[in-house]
Amino acid sequence: MELPAQPAPTPAWQTIHGELRRVVGESTYEIWLAALELKAWDGEVLLVQAPVATEAWVSTRFGRILETCARNILGAATRVVLASAAEEQTSEPHRSSKDAHEMRRAEAGMAGALNPRYSFEQFIIGDSNQLAHAASLAVAELPGQAYNPLFLYAPPGLGKTHLLHAIGNYVLAFGGGATIRYTTVEAFTNHFIAALGSKSLDRFKRSYRDADVLLVDDVQFLASKAKTEEEFFYTFNALYENGRQLVLTCDRLPRQLVAVEERLRERFESGLVADIRPPDHATRVTILRKRAALDRIAVADSAVFDLIADRVTSNVRTLEGALIRVVAHHSLTRRPIDVQLASAVLDSIDPTTSPRPTSIETIRATVAAHYQLSVDELVSSSRTARIAWPRQIAIHLTRELTDASLHAIGEAFGGRNHATVLHACKRVCARVAGEQEAASEIAELSALIVRRQADRDY
């Protein structure tokens, strides 16, 4: 295939990737679309290359989405042409049997590819993720011997998937031929259903149970999938009993997966559970500098990084997205990348006008939903542990996030007096000081409440 000579602007291609991630969701993007590479752009036709193993699946399932996202960024006349790597290998007119097998796997929705950009070298370490990084590196260096299973949990956008891919990439490079298997629960489920339909369960089981390292993303989606959950349980046991390494990611703690069978929750907790919290300001600045260096973005004024880090605080993905938006505006308008441009771009997506105070209603609803309670249960007189602890958390967060008086807080939680409110706050503070798990739980809920309040204001 003859390629156009003029490449598309890198920031525009990055923006297309960001749009794809937003449209299809994080897990699907990482499995099928993150590895897409730009080959050429002639002002009308965008030539995109997919890996051989996934090209047919991407073309069939995501061709229209890819073209829509490209048109949103580059204009309505844009056409997308998908070229596989095999088209450039003229010395190999036919794919090997291995390539054909990989293609069949991809078309069946089985395995996802590891993203080579997700490495330990590209992961920025800070106080919020130090334990998770160290544990992941130890697992990569000694699969099946360090921490098994390793369970990484964090809200979306803080680096769980990055570490998962980094483990896989490290073992591929230095593991002496160890077999890596990366999947999401969604892909595992689709593969399982396809195996049932084609009566190929034995091949399905071998494809996972023969792996030396199994990496599973988003295990929270096992909830309410009884057959898949049972098969995953047996797969987990088979690997664990044979000394194979398992690494799992989730957006909550194992004990919070109330819709997942207890026997699975117990196995998730049997190894090391490591959390990732939102990064502090210094870590956010370092992440932005690293991303700029990786994408060869010249930012002369370092105050730009500080400004973005001040405005985007809870999510690494959003943080990097803000930088990409600034660079895209620079590319389109030719304005220098300075504080003025960054402020204008950030104001357009997140105005700095003072938001309304967080409402007690938002706090009660968010905490109740998180613990699968109704608001009526949360404010009831019940003293069962299932309700009492979430209620104390909600009272503590109400005092932290609002200006409500002790009397007003007590009234909002079933007419309790100020002494009961103070007792709840003291108990939560004591657990936060002594238990890292409780501290992470409170931080996660606080960030979720702030986001929901902002969404309602918007």
N, C-alpha and C positions, 0 to 999 in steps of 0.2 A: 504494500500500500504506500502510495506516495504521500508524504506528510507535508502540510503547509509549513512555510518557513517561519512565520511570525508566531511566537509563543504568547499565550494569554498572560496577563499580569498575575504574578503570584498572589497578591492580596485578594484578587477576585476569585481565584481558585480556592483559596482558604475560606472565603466567604461562602462559596458554593458548598464546601464540605460542612461548614457550620449549619447551613440551611438543611442539608441532608440529615444531619444529626438531629435537628429539631423536628423534622417531619416524620422520620421513621422510628425515632427513639434510640436511646443510647445502646442497648444491647444489639439490636438489629444492625445499627450503623457499624459497631465495632466488628461484628462478624463478617459482614458482606461488603461494606462500602468504604471503610477506613483505608483500605489498601489501594484504592483507585488512584491512578497517577495521570497527570496531565501530559500529553505528548505534543500537542500543537493546537494552534488557534489562528484562523485566517480572517477573523472578523465576523464570520458567519457559522463555520463548522468548528465544533470543539471535539478534538480527537482525544479520547480517554482510553487508557489501558487498564485492564483488570488482570489479576493473576489467572493463569491457565485453569486452575482448579475451580474457580468460581465464575468465570466469564459468562458461561451459558446461563447460570442461575441469575446473575446480576442482570443480564440482558432481558431475560424473561420476566423476572419479578420487579425489577427496579428501573428498567429503561425509561418508562414514561415519567416516573418520579424524578429521575436524574435530569431529564430534559426540561421538565417544569422548573426545577430549582435553578438550572443554568439560565433559563429564559428570565427568571425573576431577577437575576443578577446582571446578565450580559445583554438582555434585550429580547423582545418577542420573536425576532427573526433567527435566533440561535438554534442550530441543530446539533445533536450529540451523536457521534459515531463511536461505537465501542470496538476496540481492537484488543485481541488477546496477545500475550507475549509470544505465543507460538507463531503469529503472523510475521514476526521479525526474524525468526529462526529459519531462514530459507534452506539451511543445510539439513533440517529435520522436517521433511514433508508430512510425516505422520507422528502423532503423539505416541509416546511409549505406553505400554500396558499400565504402568504406574500412573501416568497422567490420566489415562482413561478411567482408572479406578478412582482417582481423586475427583474427576469430573462427576462420576456417578454419585460419589459421596456428597458433593456439593449440591447436586440437583435434588438429592433426597433430603436436603436440609440438615445434614448430619454434623459435620465438624466446622468450626470456625477457624480462620487463620489468625496467627499471632501477629500483632502489629509491631514491626521492627522498631518503631519510634518509641515504644514503651519499654525503656530499659532502666536499669538501676542508675546508670550514669545521668539520665535525664530526669530522675526523680529528685525533687528538692526536699531535703530533710529539715525538719523543724521540730520544736517541742511537741507539736500536735500529732506528729506521725512517726516519731523516732522508734517507738516500740514496733509498730507494724512494719516499718522498713527493715529493722534489724532482724525481726523474725522471718520475714520473706527472704532475705539474703541467706540466712542460716539454712532455711529449707531448700533454697536453690543449690547451695553448696553441698548439702548432705540430705538428699531426698529420702524420706522414710525414716530418718534417724534423729532429726532435730525436734520438730514439733509436728505431731501427726494426730488428727488433722490440724491444719492452721485455718482459723476462722477469722476473716477480716470483716469488720462491720463499720459502717459510716453512712451518713446521709449521702444522697447523690452528689457527684461532682467533686469529691475530695481525694480521689486517687486510688480507690480499691481496684478498679479494673487495670489501671496502670501497673500496680504491683503484681497483679495476677499475670499479666502479659510479661512483665519483667522476669518473673520466675521461669516462665516457659522459655523465653529467649535465652536466659542464662544457661538453663539445662541443655537446650539445643546446642549451644556453643561449647559448653565445657562438660557436658554430662556423659561423654563417652558413648554416644549412640543410644541413650535412654529414650524410651518412647513417651512422647508428650501428647496429651489429649486435652484440648481446650473446648469447652462448650458452655452455653448458657442453659438454664432450665428450660427456656422456650425451645431451644434447638434439641435438647435431650428429649423433650416431650414429643416434638414433631418426628424425630427419628424413631422413637418408640412406637408411635402410632403407625408410621410407615412400615415398620418391621412386623407389627401385628397384621397389617393388611396384606403384606407380601409373604407372610409365613416364614420370615427369616429372623426369628428371635435369637437363634443361636449365633448368627453373625453379628447381630446387634450387641449381644452380651460380650462376645469376644472383642468387639471394637472398643469397648470401654474397660473391660476387666483385664485385658492384656497390656494396658498402659502402665508405665512405671510411675508417671505423674499425671494425676487427673486434676484439672483446673476447672472449677464450676462457678460461673457468675450468676448472681441474682437468685440465690436459693430461696428467697422469700416467696417466689412464684410457685413453689411446690404446694403451697396451701390450696386445699380443695381439689387437688388432682390425685385422687385415691390410688388409681392404678399406677400412675407415674411415680407417685411417692413410694409405693411398695417396691417397684422395680429399682428405684434409686437406693432404697434401703439395702436391698440385696447386693447391688453393685458396690455400695459403700463398704459393706461387710467383707465382700470378696477381696477388694483391694486392701483394706486395712489388715485383714488376717494374713495376707501375703506380704506385708511390709511395704506396700506401695504408698506413695505420698498422695494425700488429698489436700487441696487448698480450696476453700469456699469463700465467697463474698456474699454479703447481705447488707440490707439497709437498716437492720435492727439486730438486737441481741438474740441469741438462740431462745432464751426463755420468753421472749416477746412474740415468738412465732406460735401463737396459741392455736392456729388452725393447722399446724403441722403436727404429726404424731409425736407423742412424748418420746418414743424410742429413738426417733431421729434427732430430736432436740438434745437428748442425752449424749448421743454420739458427737453432735456438733460441739458440745461443751467438753468432750473428753480430752481434747488437746489444748492448744493455746488459743484463747480468744483475744484478739488485738483490735483496738479501735483507732480510728483516725478522726481527729477533731478539726474544726475550721482553723486555717493557718493564722498566725499572728501577723502584724504589719510587716515586720522584717522578712518573714518567709514569703509573704505575698509579693513584696518588691523583688526578691530573689527569683521567684517564679516568673515574673514578668521579664526580668533581664535575661533569664535563661531562654524563654520563648523567643524573645527578640533576637538573641544570638543564633538560636537554632534556625530561625527563618531568615536570617541575614537582614534584619531590619535595623537600619541606622537611626538611633534616637539620641540626638546630641544633648538634649536637655533632660537630665535625670529626674527633674521635678515631675515629668510626665508619669514616670513609674509611681512616684509617691502619691500623686493625685488619684490615679486609678486604684491604687491599693487602699487609699482612704475611702473611696466611694464604693468599692466592691469588696465585701468583707467575709462572706460566708461560703463561697463556692469557687473552687479553682477553675472549673470550666467556664463559669460566667466571667471570672477575672480575665482569663485568656481571650474570651470572646470580646470583652471590652477593648483590649489592645488591638485585636484584629479589626474591629470597627473603626478605631482611630486611624489605623494604617490604611484601611480601605478608603476612608474619606480623604486622607492625604494623597492617595494614588489618583483619585477621581478629580480632586479640586486643585491639586498641586500646592496646597498650603503646607507650610513646614509643620513637622510633628513637634508641637510645643504645647505649653500649658493652655493657651487660648483655644487651640483646636481640640485638645482632649476635653476641656471643660464644655465646649459647645456640643461635642458628640455625646458625652455622658449626660448632659442636660436633656438632650433629645430623647434619650431612652430611660433616664431615671432622674427627673427633675429634683433639685435640691430643696424645693419648698418643704417646709416643716410638715411632716405627716401628722394626722390626728393621733392622739394618744391611743395606745392599745386598749381595747375594750375588755371588760371582764367577761362579756359574752363570748368573745373570740377565745379567750384563755380556757374557759370552761368547756366549750365545744371541742377545742383542739385536744385538750388533755383527755376528755371523756372518749373521744374517737380513738385516740392512741392506745388506750387500754381497753377498748371495746366495751365501753360502758355507755349508758345514756346519761344525759345531763341530770335527769331526775335522780338516778342512782348516785351520781357524784355528790350531789348536795343533800342526800338523804341522811338519816340518823344512823345508818348502818355503820358498824365498827369492824366489819370483816376485813381481813388484810387485803383482799382483792379490791376493796373500795377505799379503805382508809389511807393507804399510801398514795394512790393517785390524787385523792382529795388534798392531802397535805402538800403534794407537789403543786397542785393548782393554786392553793392558797399562797404558797411561797412565791410562785411566779407572778401572781397578782400583785403581791407587795413589791416585787422587784420591777415589774414592767408598767405599773400604773401609779398614779398619785392618790389612789383611793385610801381613805382612812381605815384604821383597824376595824372600826364599827361598820363601815360600808362593806368591807371585805367579809366580815362575819355574817352580815345580812345576806350577801350574795351567795353564801355557802350554807344555807339552811338556818339562818338566824343564830349563828354561833357567837359567843361573846369574844371580847378582845383577847382574853387570856388563852382561849383555845386557838385563836389565830397565831398568837406569839409562840405557843407550844408547837404548832405545826411548822412554823418557819424555823424554829430552833432545831427540830428533829431533822428536817431536810438538810440544813446547814451542817449538822453533825455527820450525817451520812456522806454528804458531798466531800467533807474534809477527810473522811476515813476510807472511802470506797471510790476508786477510780471509775468503776462501772456506773455508780450513781451520778458522779460528776458528769460523765459523758451523756447519760440519759437526760439530765436536766438541761445541759447545753444544747442537745439535739431538739428538745421540746421548745426551748426558748427561741432558737432560730426558726423553727417551724411556725411558731405563733407570730413572730415578727413578719415572716413572709406572707402569711395568710392575712394579717391585718393590712399589709401593703397592697395585696391583691384586692381586698375589699375597698380600700380607699381609691384604688385606680378604677 
